[in-house]
């Protein structure tokens, strides 16, 4: 059962990473006017370069920046929800 769970996790992570790279490459190919294959190579090369050049320190600081951004956006959403009259009345009880 552990092997099935581990394999499922690895396969789904690989698929998710493929989707992320493909989505970024699609946008990059439109912006640069290149083929999608070249855009995928560019995205992967930049990701590998960024990770190796900065090492784990770069990855950790990127995660910190994402965490701060998500915390800020979560606060924005909660403030907006509180401004909705029905939601505000429901939450204040």
C-alpha positions in Angstrom: 0.0 0.0 0.0 2.9 2.4 0.8 4.4 1.8 -2.6 1.1 2.6 -4.3 0.7 5.8 -2.3 4.3 6.8 -3.0 4.0 6.1 -6.7 0.7 7.9 -6.9 2.2 10.9 -5.2 5.3 11.0 -7.5 3.2 10.6 -10.6 0.8 13.4 -9.7 3.6 15.7 -8.7 5.3 15.0 -12.1 2.1 15.7 -13.9 1.5 18.9 -11.9 5.0 20.2 -12.7 4.5 19.4 -16.3 1.3 21.5 -16.4 3.1 24.4 -14.6 6.0 24.3 -17.1 3.6 24.0 -20.0 1.5 26.9 -18.9 4.4 29.2 -18.4 6.0 28.1 -21.7 2.7 28.8 -23.5 2.6 32.3 -22.3 6.3 32.8 -23.0 6.0 31.4 -26.5 3.2 34.0 -27.2 5.1 36.9 -25.7 8.4 36.0 -27.5 6.8 34.7 -30.6 8.8 31.4 -30.4 7.7 27.8 -30.7 6.3 26.1 -27.6 9.2 23.5 -27.5 11.7 26.3 -27.4 9.8 28.1 -24.7 9.7 24.9 -22.6 13.5 24.6 -23.0 13.9 28.2 -21.9 11.7 27.8 -18.9 13.5 24.6 -17.8 16.9 26.2 -18.4 16.0 29.3 -16.4 14.6 27.2 -13.5 17.7 25.0 -13.3 20.0 28.0 -13.5 18.1 29.9 -10.8 18.1 26.8 -8.5 21.7 25.9 -9.0 22.9 29.5 -8.9 21.1 30.5 -5.8 20.8 27.0 -4.3 18.4 26.2 -1.5 18.7 29.8 -0.3 17.0 31.0 -3.4 14.3 28.4 -3.2 13.6 29.2 0.5 13.4 32.9 -0.1 11.0 32.4 -3.0 8.8 30.3 -0.7 9.0 33.1 1.9 7.9 35.7 -0.7 5.0 33.4 -1.8 3.9 32.9 1.8 3.9 36.7 2.4 2.0 37.2 -0.8 -0.6 34.6 0.1 -1.0 35.9 3.6 -1.6 39.4 2.2 -4.2 38.2 -0.4 -6.0 36.1 2.3 -6.3 39.3 4.3 -7.6 41.2 1.3 -10.3 38.5 0.6 -11.4 38.5 4.2 -11.7 42.3 4.2 -13.7 42.1 1.0 -16.0 39.4 2.4 -16.6 41.5 5.5 -17.7 44.4 3.3 -20.5 42.4 1.8 -23.6 43.2 4.0 -25.0 39.7 4.3 -21.6 38.2 4.9 -20.7 40.9 7.4 -23.9 40.4 9.4 -23.4 36.6 9.4 -19.8 36.9 10.5 -20.4 39.4 13.3 -22.7 37.1 15.2 
